[in-house]
Amino acid sequence: MKPILICGGVGTKMWPESRPEKPKHFLPLIDDKSLFRLNYETLLKKFKPEEIFVQTTEFQKGLVKTEAPEIPEKNIFLEPEVRNTGPAIGLTAALLSRMGYGDEPFVLIQVDDLREPDDRFLEMIEVTGKMALESDKYITGGFKPERVVRGVDYLVKGRLLSKENGIVVYEVADYIDRTETEKIEKYLGSEDLLLHTNHTTMTPNNYLKMYRELRSDWYEPLAAIVAGGDVNENFMKMTKGPQEEVTPTMHRSGRSIVVEIPFKWVDFGTWESVAIYQETRDKKPELRAKIEIEASNNFVRMSDPNKPVALIGVSDLVVVDTPNGLLICKKDQSGRVGEVVKALEA
Amino acid sequence: MNLVLICGGTGTKMWPESTPDKPKQFLPFIDGKSTLRVNFERLAKFVYLNKIWVLTTKDLAPLVKLELPEVDVDHYVIEPARKNHGPAIGLLSTRLAKIDPNEPFMIVQTDVIREPETAFREMVMLAEEVVNRTGKLITAGYRAKEMVAGVDYMEIEELKSNHHVTYGKVKKWLTRDKVVEIKRAVKLGKAYVHATHICWRPGLMLEAIKELKPDWWNCLKDVLEAESQYLKMEPGSIENEIISHKIKGGYVIEMPFEWHDLGTWASVAIYQETRDKKPELRAKIEIEANNNFVRVSDEKKPVALIGVSDLVVVDTPNGLLICKKDQSGRVGEVVKELEGL
């Protein structure tokens, strides 16, 4: 099994801390550690650094090397240009295959999330890794959502395939894109609806075979890379597009498998999500001088730990202060922080 | 008539911009100028420079001198220690009385803005005329529409008018704790809120101190010794010790101007809104946010406000304040808490 840490985006919703030079998964969000580092540390419980791979961009390579200096440089795959997940994951599969790992399963690990307890994640990939050796189906993860969340895709459970060590695996019966709101509502409250969280697990060769059938225009350049062709030149031949230009066909033709993730999937998309996560923990970061008068439930991050902050008569705020900017936002509107970055660019 | 710019206090309510080293009167609230400077410039338009005095403390004097380089050093009365306004005005009276015990003075607070400024000039002229005519203590105030906490009142018995400026004879001083009497006077329309513009003859002020506060008088009687004796003086308020007793039979002038007491961030916000020229930040982004007052000392630093309203936000390297406007009176508590840390 080859675990692949994927990091690409900036996470503009974490302004003012996140910046192009310091995307959100490299921010010291939890106990002064980054999400990238925490995910890497999870993997280190089971893997040696030389067994761990990273899929990223030239721009973030330096940050990856700082956070995970033990990972050999050859294990860091760089997308020559941002072309979305279709070409990017294809490139990873091709490069693994070229290194001789074509029949060894890989698992994609998005680093802007945490998986808790992480031991259960490691147990899960034990199971899914074995399945990927036995089957050429597309394997991914999902969980039963407590409520319907917008902006995510869903999978509908099919036949139960296995239940090993409490890890439950189903065939996928259907795929519901985030835009199909009516269909999502139809399944609302149903036991069969799973929120898709991408944990793509396959062997690189099976992954490429899937492209060969469904996106030959992506497959051809990738096959050339496997054969030793120039990475940049071939990568640029692929048109932009998400992995979801391929996988829905797999889901809808009985050729994919979903594992009900046996851990809590903590997504750090907004400051509110960081605030909620911090509240669930015993160890809360405390500021040297935070004074609250008739103020409650405020989440405050100050890049200068010695700078005093006073909150009077306010509640449910996210306050993030850095030399690059000051954010004051109602928690439930922290999803709109990305608009600030757009406005500032203008 | 001598006009005395009084500059003391710490202005802890203006944290984090005001600090003990730089109280609110020195902060550039008005088109980049401090309220101290604005008050001086307005006075200098109708008063000769040799009639302008400064009453301040030893620690603030260097800052005042930077702001008001035009004022002659001989016109500074410097309190050797902070003792509240009682001893300070006593010391001032001693100094002025030495020059002329009969020439009136008026205390001009510098943490407020009076507009229109021409109306202030009219009030000054009226006060001078009334003191010269009657020898009575004068101060200023405004008619109370309802009782508010934290201020003192005067009950008036007879209103007069002179050149559009109204003034009344004071029947009684009502300290803030005399709730029943204040409410009764408010109901009768005879209650005035005290807004210090003490105006009197320095000689008479000293006589009043001699009568009511002999301990102070003993320290002040010899002008050459007054500064060295100052440290022995018991702190005290001029209102409680002297004005409250001597204003009876004196006069309160109804302030013919808008009195912007820039004592809290909310008041600064309100004042800025009344003006055409509003200071604008380089990058202030508001999303579903309104009526927020934002000051950031680093003008290049962007600020984003999302889903919040009626806030005061003040950001300096010394601290960050986020406060509901209607609670900005509590900012002083922050300073106290920080001192305790």
Chai-1 contact restraints between the chains, C-beta under 6 A:
chainA,res_idxA,chainB,res_idxB,connection_type,confidence,min_distance_angstrom,max_distance_angstrom,comment,restraint_id
A,A289,B,L341,contact,1.0,0.0,6.0,A-B,restraint_1
A,I291,B,V334,contact,1.0,0.0,6.0,A-B,restraint_2
A,I291,B,E337,contact,1.0,0.0,6.0,A-B,restraint_3
A,I293,B,R330,contact,1.0,0.0,6.0,A-B,restraint_4
A,I293,B,E333,contact,1.0,0.0,6.0,A-B,restraint_5
A,P308,B,G319,contact,1.0,0.0,6.0,A-B,restraint_6
A,P308,B,L338,contact,1.0,0.0,6.0,A-B,restraint_7
A,V309,B,L320,contact,1.0,0.0,6.0,A-B,restraint_8
A,A310,B,L321,contact,1.0,0.0,6.0,A-B,restraint_9
A,A310,B,V334,contact,1.0,0.0,6.0,A-B,restraint_10
A,L311,B,I322,contact,1.0,0.0,6.0,A-B,restraint_11
A,I312,B,C323,contact,1.0,0.0,6.0,A-B,restraint_12
A,I312,B,Q327,contact,1.0,0.0,6.0,A-B,restraint_13
A,I312,B,R330,contact,1.0,0.0,6.0,A-B,restraint_14
A,G313,B,K324,contact,1.0,0.0,6.0,A-B,restraint_15
A,G313,B,Q327,contact,1.0,0.0,6.0,A-B,restraint_16
A,V314,B,I322,contact,1.0,0.0,6.0,A-B,restraint_17
A,V314,B,K324,contact,1.0,0.0,6.0,A-B,restraint_18
A,D321,B,L320,contact,1.0,0.0,6.0,A-B,restraint_19
A,G325,B,P302,contact,1.0,0.0,6.0,A-B,restraint_20
A,L326,B,V303,contact,1.0,0.0,6.0,A-B,restraint_21
A,L326,B,D315,contact,1.0,0.0,6.0,A-B,restraint_22
A,L327,B,A304,contact,1.0,0.0,6.0,A-B,restraint_23
A,I328,B,L305,contact,1.0,0.0,6.0,A-B,restraint_24
A,I328,B,V308,contact,1.0,0.0,6.0,A-B,restraint_25
A,C329,B,I306,contact,1.0,0.0,6.0,A-B,restraint_26
A,K330,B,G307,contact,1.0,0.0,6.0,A-B,restraint_27
A,K330,B,V308,contact,1.0,0.0,6.0,A-B,restraint_28
A,Q333,B,I306,contact,1.0,0.0,6.0,A-B,restraint_29
A,Q333,B,G307,contact,1.0,0.0,6.0,A-B,restraint_30
A,R336,B,I287,contact,1.0,0.0,6.0,A-B,restraint_31
A,R336,B,I306,contact,1.0,0.0,6.0,A-B,restraint_32
A,E339,B,I287,contact,1.0,0.0,6.0,A-B,restraint_33
A,V340,B,I285,contact,1.0,0.0,6.0,A-B,restraint_34
A,V340,B,A304,contact,1.0,0.0,6.0,A-B,restraint_35
A,A343,B,I285,contact,1.0,0.0,6.0,A-B,restraint_36
A,L344,B,P302,contact,1.0,0.0,6.0,A-B,restraint_37
